[in-house]
Amino acid sequence: PIAIRISVHICAAVFAVYCLGGSSTIHVGQVVVNLGVVGSALRVIAIIWVLNLFNFMDGIDGIAASEAVFILFGAAGLGLFLAQCSPTQVALALVAGAGCLGFLRWNWPPAAIFMGDVGSGYLGYVIAVIAVDSSQTSAINIYAWLILGGVFIVDATVTLVRRLIRRERVYQAHRTHAYQWLARRWGSHSRVTIAVVTIDLVWLLPCAALAVKYPGSALWICAFALAPLGVCALLNGAGRPE
């Protein structure tokens, strides 16, 4: 039941934020803002959203696992070469990414093994906690993380907003994300997954690197990186009723 699921998600997110120190400060570019208890609450909400985000987006073979590999290896690369991440933060991202890469061997279309809600939810949770940890220490700012996860964040958010406007039950299963429309139109899971990976490597990774290198302009770089994805999501039917 949705009430039990959300309750468990909230408890898991609160536990993570508590273990990370419950910081009340948020880094906005080069400015540090102290939001008190609101800062911790925003972190809890962010973890819950990303947890569900990966669940929403795990609808075709290979897409969630390959996106996780990109985000985690991308963050580890930024942490090694551009940011001042601790060895522990880099190691966590590398280990989690390597696990996803091994899983992807059997999850690539046509998949022999599937994640299911338990796998995708846990994966989103791990990525969110690593992101919160590094962003609250300003190693990799939150805008760089938003860019790395841009395809999933934009598609899921546009779809959710359009379904909310129509007053649909957003927690019910559906097939109206942009990637799901594309998979049916193209008749191929692998083509869609490869398209997402291409966008990640060619467009989002360089933008995330710029956001880390120029934190004062990270907000504008993030907007520049995600705006075209929003247009693409709308053009490809994100949230359009079946």
N, C-alpha and C positions, 0 to 999 in steps of 0.2 A: 504493500500500500504506500501511496505517495507520502503520507504523514510520517511513516516509519523511516522511509528512505531519507527524507529531508532531515529528520531528527538525527539520524546517524551521520549524515553529511556535516551538519552543524557541529556535532560533538567532535568529529575528526578534525574539522577546520580549527575549532577553538583549541583543541589539544596541540595542533601544530604551531599555532601562533604563540601559545603559552610556552612551548618548548623553545621557540626562537627568541624568547625574551619579551614578547608582548610590546614591542616598540611602538610608541605613539607618533613617531616622526615619519614623514614621507618626503622623499627627495623628488622635487619637481625641477628637472633640469639641474642647475647648480644651486638652487634654493632649497633649504631644508625647512619644512613646515611642521610645526608641532600641533597635532590635532587632538591630543589627549586620547580618551577612550575611543573617539571616532576613528582614529588611525588604526587601532586594533580591529575595530568592527569592519572597516573597509578591507582589511587583509582577510578576515574571515569570509566576507562576501566574495572576494576575488577567488579564494580557494574553492569555494562551493561552485562558483560559476565555471571555472576551468574544469573541475571534476565532471560536471554535467556536460560541458562543452565537448569533451572527448567522447562521452557517451552518445551525444547527438550526432557527432560526425563519423562515428564508426558504423557506417551504413553500406560500404562497399569494400571489396577485398583490398587489403594493403594500404588503404589511405591513412588510417589512424597510426599504424605502426611506422610507416614511412615518414609521416609528419613528426612523430615523436623522435625518430632518429635525427631528423633535420634540426629540430628545436634543441635537443640535448647536445648533439655534437656541435651545432652552431654556437650555442652558449659556451660550451667548453673551449672552443676555438677563440671566441671573443675574450673569454677569461684568461686564456694563456697569452694572447698576443696584444690585446688592446686594453683590457681592464686589469684591475688589481684584485682579482679573485684569490681567495685563499686556496691552497692545495686541496683542502677538503671539498670545497665547493666544486672545483674542477673535476675532482675524482668522482664525486657523486653523479655529476652530469655524464661523465664518460662511461661509468659503470651502467647507469640506467639506459643510456643510448646503446651500449653494446648488447645489453639484454634484448632491447627492441630489435636490433639488427639481426640477432640470432633468431628471434621469433619471426621476423619478416621473411626468412627463408621459406617458411611453410605457410605464411599468410599472404604471400604475393599471389595475384590472380593467375589461375583459379586456385583459391585458398584451400588448403587441406586442414588447417586449424583456424579457429575463429576466436576473437577476444571475448565477445559477450559483454554484458554490462559490467561484470565484476572486473574483467581485465581492463576495459577502456576507462572505467571510473577510477580505478587505482592508478592507472597511468597518468590520467589528468591530475590526480591528487599529488603524485610525486613531482610532476613538472611544476605545478603551482607552488608547492612548498619550496622547491629549489629556487624558483623565481623570486618568491617573497624574501627568502634568505639573502640572496645576492643583491636585490634591489634595496633592501633596508640598510645594507652596509655600503651602498652606492657603488658597488663593484661593477655591476651591469645595471644601468638604470631601467626603470619600468617601461620606458618607451621602447627600448631595444627589445625587451621581452614581448611587448605588444606587436612589434614588427615581425619578430621571428614566428609568432603564432598567428600572423595576419590572416591567412587563408581561412583557418578554422574560426577565428574570432569574428571576422566580417560575415562569413556565410551564416554562421549560427545566430549572430545578433540580428542581422537583417531579417532572417527567417522568423525568429522569435517575435520581433517587433510587428511584422506584418500579420502574424497569427494572433497576437494580442489585440491588434486593432480590429480584427474580425471576431474577437471574443471567443476564440477557439480554446479548447483545453490543451494548453501548451505542453502538458506533461504526457499526453497520449502520443503513441507512436504515429509517425507520418512519413511521407516520402516527398517532402517539398523543399528540401535544401537544394541549392544550386547544383551541387555535385551529383545529387540524385537525379535531377532533371537531365543533366549532361550524360550520366551513365545510361539512361534510357534512350536518349536521343542518339548517342553514339553507338549504343549496343555493346559497350565494352567497359569493364571496370579498369582494366590496365591502362587504357588511353587516358582516362580521367586522373588516375593516380599519377601517371607520368607527367601529365600537364601540371598537376599541383606541385610535384617535386621540381619541375622546371621553373615555375614561378618562384618557388622558395629559393633556389640556388641563383637564378639570374637576377631577380629583382629584390627579394626581401633580405637576403644575406648582406649584400652591399649596403642597403639602407640601414640595417641594424648596426653594421660596423661604423657607419657615419654617425649614428646616434650615440654610440659609445665614445667615439673620438671627439665629437663636438657636443658635449652634454648641454651646453647653453642653448643650442638650437634643436635639441632632441624632439621637442614637442612638434615643431614644424616639419622636421624630417619624418616623424611618425605619421602626421597628417598627409604628407606628400606620398608616403609609401602605401597607406591604406586606402586613400580616396579612389584610385583606379580599381582596387579590389571591390569596393562598394558598388561602383558602376557595373563591373562585370557580374557581380552577384545578382543585381537587379535585372540586368539584361538576360541572364540565364535562368531566371525564374525563381530565385530564392524567396520562399514564403508564398508563392503563387498557389492558389487552391488547385487541387487535382481535378 
